[in-house]
């Protein structure tokens, strides 16, 4: 806890320090008042705003009892100021100033910190001229402490205008149920602990990558990522039931612990929480939500129909289904981000290719990866009876009649027998189905890279592709 003596050591000309305490306790509220002996001391004290005491920044401002508190920083597009992300925790304001001075005169630099004084990995850099800020945004890369900085024009969210006393002052958020404590107790723990999308997950990385182009504010992006992750987690609960799965990420599937009725109810509940959050974004966001969730279920319906009727689709039919099913949440995330962006792009082809690549890669790993076998079960798609990409190729190029094909016969068994599944994988190898799958992945990867370049380049999306290709495409 900061003491009056520590404040006197930092500020000159202190006459008295009055800390504000919590009731009659010895704990302070984290602020106080300082009387100074002269105008000079007063100005010097203001200049020491954010000076650290015991590693925490001390915030210094003018005490004006008649003035209502206002937000300190701008809340609109600031064309001469940059918002910088991915800042190393050891980076200093002087290092940022030096790095950005190559583009023009830097007026001010501020590293954003937690109340503890620990950097948040973000900073603001303000230029004297708008055109200099634009030069920095358009620069290929700016690296400090081996980290590539992510740079954008500062565009904080607008603050709401003061409510008219004659009109309703009810916040739209207050119309939404906030009794989450009781409700969340009904949700299985596995969902509650995984319902936040981070930038470390592949969907989080994709959202962040597309925002390199679209440049929406962090608060909007964070909410969109949360919505998409909730939908993804809920859909996995349903998928595991529909696929009769045993393991998910190396753990028993949720419905084996909590039962099918409760798991279905939970998944539906989470769907509607996500929809509720969408309505807070805008009416258009809710419409996009409905459109893409319908597409997702249409795609899922096709896949279930093929599986349950033993109908082998064509490669083209399979890829169209994947765009609907796997692409549903990819399209949802990007369309929601686009809704709040001033920039316009046509991402439809890129999203289609990413969706197809993602699913074919998943199909390949399901049959070939030892890590996936540990997280789920060995060649789970064969037990499910799923027409995945390698299996479709093997059946379509079979020398036997469709009804007498051994791959299709094994698929119909939905077997748990590891030896039978190994035999099926050997058949796929003999028919070069895995080679064909890898060849298709290389082709799609090349198309994705070309489309990224056509759209102006995106180093973060390139990194996502590098991550997806690791261990798959040599």
VODODREN-646645 format. One line per 5 residues: for each residue x, y, z negated of C-alpha. Coordinates in steps of 0.2 Angstrom, whole numbers, plus 5000, padded with zeros to 4 digits. Layout:
// VODODREN-646645
X Y Z; ...
//
This chain:
// VODODREN-646645
5000 5000 5000; 5007 5017 5005; 5011 5028 4990; 5011 5047 4988; 5030 5046 4986
5032 5038 5003; 5022 5051 5011; 5032 5065 5003; 5048 5056 5009; 5041 5057 5027
5033 5075 5027; 5042 5091 5022; 5034 5104 5011; 5021 5093 5003; 5012 5101 4988
5000 5088 4984; 4994 5070 4991; 4976 5065 4987; 4973 5046 4992; 4955 5041 4993
4951 5025 4982; 4938 5012 4983; 4927 5016 4968; 4936 5014 4952; 4948 5001 4959
4967 5004 4962; 4964 5000 4981; 4964 5014 4993; 4952 5016 5008; 4967 5018 5019
4967 5037 5021; 4970 5053 5010; 4973 5072 5011; 4989 5081 5010; 4991 5100 5005
5007 5108 5013; 5016 5124 5008; 5017 5133 5025; 5011 5134 5043; 5028 5127 5048
5026 5112 5037; 5009 5110 5044; 5014 5109 5062; 5029 5098 5058; 5017 5086 5050
5005 5085 5065; 5020 5081 5076; 5024 5066 5065; 5008 5057 5070; 5010 5038 5071
5027 5039 5062; 5030 5022 5054; 5029 5019 5035; 5033 5001 5030; 5031 4996 5048
5014 5003 5050; 5010 5019 5059; 5004 5034 5049; 4990 5043 5058; 4991 5062 5056
4976 5074 5060; 4968 5090 5055; 4956 5090 5041; 4940 5100 5046; 4925 5096 5035
4913 5105 5047; 4919 5095 5062; 4910 5079 5066; 4922 5065 5071; 4925 5062 5089
4934 5049 5100; 4952 5055 5102; 4955 5049 5119; 4948 5051 5136; 4933 5040 5142
4933 5041 5161; 4944 5039 5176; 4961 5047 5172; 4970 5048 5189; 4987 5054 5182
4987 5041 5168; 4992 5023 5169; 4986 5008 5159; 5000 4996 5158; 4998 4978 5152
5010 4963 5149; 5022 4975 5139; 5035 4965 5129; 5034 4967 5110; 5052 4974 5109
5049 4987 5123; 5050 5005 5117; 5042 5021 5123; 5059 5027 5129; 5061 5012 5140
5044 5014 5147; 5048 5032 5151; 5064 5028 5159; 5056 5014 5170; 5042 5026 5176
5052 5041 5178; 5058 5035 5195; 5040 5039 5202; 5039 5057 5195; 5039 5067 5179
5032 5058 5164; 5021 5069 5153; 5018 5056 5139; 5020 5038 5134; 5010 5029 5121
5012 5010 5116; 4995 5003 5109; 4997 4995 5092; 4987 4986 5079; 4983 4994 5063
4998 4984 5056; 5009 4993 5069; 5012 4977 5079; 5011 4981 5098; 4996 4974 5107
5006 4972 5123; 4998 4987 5131; 5003 5005 5134; 4998 5022 5142; 5010 5032 5154
5004 5049 5159; 5012 5058 5173; 5011 5077 5177; 5005 5073 5195; 4991 5061 5201
5001 5056 5216; 5016 5050 5205; 5004 5039 5195; 4998 5032 5212; 5016 5028 5217
5019 5018 5202; 5003 5008 5205; 5008 5004 5222; 5026 4999 5217; 5030 4981 5221
5035 4977 5203; 5041 4985 5187; 5051 4974 5176; 5056 4977 5157; 5063 4963 5146
5060 4951 5160; 5042 4954 5161; 5033 4960 5176; 5021 4975 5171; 5003 4975 5176
4999 4993 5181; 4983 5002 5185; 4975 5019 5184; 4968 5022 5167; 4949 5020 5167
4942 5018 5150; 4923 5015 5148; 4911 5030 5147; 4905 5034 5130; 4886 5035 5129
4878 5053 5129; 4871 5059 5112; 4854 5052 5111; 4839 5064 5112; 4830 5064 5095
4814 5064 5105; 4818 5047 5113; 4821 5030 5107; 4838 5028 5100; 4837 5009 5100
4853 5001 5107; 4849 4987 5120; 4860 4976 5111; 4849 4977 5095; 4835 4969 5106
4845 4953 5107; 4845 4941 5093; 4860 4943 5082; 4856 4929 5070; 4871 4919 5076
4877 4912 5059; 4862 4901 5057; 4861 4897 5075; 4879 4892 5077; 4878 4879 5063
4867 4869 5075; 4881 4869 5089; 4893 4855 5088; 4910 4861 5082; 4919 4856 5099
4909 4870 5108; 4911 4883 5094; 4930 4881 5094; 4932 4882 5113; 4919 4895 5119
4932 4909 5122; 4941 4910 5138; 4959 4915 5136; 4972 4921 5149; 4981 4904 5146
4967 4894 5154; 4966 4892 5173; 4949 4901 5174; 4956 4915 5163; 4971 4916 5175
4960 4917 5190; 4949 4931 5183; 4964 4941 5178; 4972 4938 5195; 4956 4944 5205
4956 4959 5193; 4973 4964 5200; 4963 4969 5216; 4946 4975 5208; 4953 4984 5193
4938 4984 5181; 4940 4989 5162; 4946 4976 5150; 4930 4976 5140; 4920 4972 5155
4933 4958 5160; 4933 4951 5143; 4914 4949 5142; 4913 4941 5160; 4927 4929 5155
4918 4924 5139; 4901 4921 5149; 4910 4910 5162; 4919 4900 5149; 4903 4897 5139
4895 4891 5155; 4910 4880 5159; 4910 4872 5141; 4891 4869 5141; 4892 4861 5159
4905 4849 5153; 4893 4843 5139; 4880 4839 5152; 4893 4832 5164; 4899 4819 5151
4882 4813 5149; 4878 4812 5167; 4894 4803 5171; 4894 4791 5156; 4911 4798 5150
4920 4791 5135; 4934 4804 5132; 4936 4822 5135; 4953 4830 5133; 4958 4814 5123
4944 4815 5111; 4927 4806 5110; 4914 4815 5121; 4902 4826 5111; 4886 4815 5114
4895 4800 5107; 4897 4810 5090; 4881 4820 5090; 4870 4810 5101; 4862 4814 5118
4847 4824 5112; 4857 4836 5102; 4870 4838 5115; 4858 4842 5129; 4849 4855 5118
4866 4863 5113; 4871 4864 5131; 4855 4873 5136; 4856 4884 5121; 4874 4890 5126
4868 4893 5144; 4855 4905 5137; 4867 4914 5126; 4877 4917 5142; 4862 4923 5151
4858 4934 5136; 4876 4942 5137; 4873 4944 5156; 4858 4955 5153; 4868 4967 5143
4880 4969 5158; 4866 4974 5170; 4850 4967 5178; 4860 4964 5194; 4872 4953 5183
4858 4942 5177; 4852 4940 5196; 4870 4935 5200; 4870 4923 5186; 4854 4915 5192
4860 4913 5210; 4877 4905 5205; 4869 4893 5192; 4856 4887 5205; 4871 4884 5217
4880 4874 5204; 4865 4863 5200; 4862 4861 5219; 4880 4854 5221; 4879 4844 5206
4862 4836 5212; 4870 4831 5229; 4884 4823 5220; 4873 4813 5208; 4861 4808 5223
4876 4801 5233; 4882 4792 5218; 4865 4784 5212; 4860 4779 5230; 4878 4773 5235
4878 4785 5250; 4895 4790 5256; 4896 4808 5262; 4906 4815 5276; 4921 4825 5272
4912 4841 5277; 4897 4837 5267; 4908 4834 5252; 4917 4850 5254; 4901 4860 5255
4895 4852 5239; 4911 4857 5231; 4909 4875 5235; 4892 4874 5227; 4897 4864 5212
4915 4869 5207; 4914 4885 5216; 4898 4891 5206; 4908 4898 5191; 4922 4904 5202
4910 4914 5213; 4900 4920 5197; 4916 4927 5189; 4922 4936 5204; 4905 4943 5209
4902 4949 5191; 4919 4958 5191; 4915 4965 5208; 4899 4973 5201; 4909 4985 5190
4923 4988 5203; 4924 5004 5214; 4934 4993 5226; 4927 4982 5240; 4934 4966 5247
4927 4950 5255; 4933 4936 5244; 4921 4923 5251; 4933 4913 5261; 4947 4914 5248
4934 4908 5234; 4928 4893 5246; 4946 4887 5249; 4951 4889 5230; 4936 4879 5225
4939 4865 5237; 4958 4865 5233; 4954 4864 5214; 4941 4849 5216; 4952 4839 5228
4967 4841 5216; 4956 4836 5202; 4950 4820 5212; 4968 4816 5216; 4974 4817 5198
4959 4807 5191; 4966 4792 5200; 4985 4795 5200; 4989 4805 5184; 4994 4796 5168
4991 4812 5158; 4973 4813 5164; 4971 4794 5160; 4976 4798 5142; 4964 4813 5141
4949 4803 5149; 4951 4785 5154; 4961 4776 5168; 4953 4781 5185; 4937 4787 5177
4930 4792 5194; 4929 4773 5198; 4920 4769 5183; 4908 4783 5186; 4905 4777 5204
4909 4794 5211; 4913 4798 5229; 4929 4808 5226; 4939 4814 5241; 4952 4800 5242
4938 4787 5240; 4928 4795 5254; 4943 4794 5265; 4946 4776 5261; 4928 4771 5264
4927 4781 5280; 4942 4774 5288; 4939 4756 5282; 4941 4742 5296; 4926 4733 5288
4908 4737 5290; 4902 4750 5277; 4891 4737 5268; 4906 4725 5266; 4919 4737 5261
4929 4731 5245; 4931 4749 5240; 4913 4753 5240; 4909 4736 5232; 4921 4741 5217
4913 4758 5216; 4896 4750 5215; 4901 4740 5200; 4906 4755 5190; 4918 4744 5181
4929 4747 5166; 4940 4733 5171; 4958 4741 5173; 4964 4727 5184; 4949 4729 5196
4952 4748 5196; 4971 4745 5200; 4966 4734 5214; 4955 4748 5221; 4969 4761 5220
4980 4748 5229; 4967 4748 5243; 4967 4767 5244; 4986 4767 5245; 4985 4754 5259
4973 4765 5269; 4985 4780 5266; 4971 4789 5257; 4982 4798 5244; 4994 4803 5258
4979 4811 5267; 4973 4819 5251; 4990 4827 5248; 4991 4833 5267; 4974 4841 5265
4979 4850 5249; 4995 4857 5258; 4984 4863 5272; 4971 4872 5260; 4986 4879 5250
4993 4886 5266; 4976 4894 5270; 4974 4901 5253; 4992 4909 5253; 4988 4917 5270
4971 4924 5264; 4980 4931 5249; 4992 4940 5260; 4978 4946 5272; 4969 4954 5257
4985 4964 5252; 4995 4951 5241; 4992 4946 5223; 5007 4940 5213; 4996 4934 5199
4986 4923 5211; 5002 4917 5219; 5007 4911 5201; 4990 4902 5198; 4993 4893 5215
5011 4888 5209; 5004 4881 5193; 4991 4871 5202; 5003 4865 5215; 5016 4859 5202
5018 4841 5202; 5006 4839 5217; 5013 4847 5232; 5032 4846 5234
//
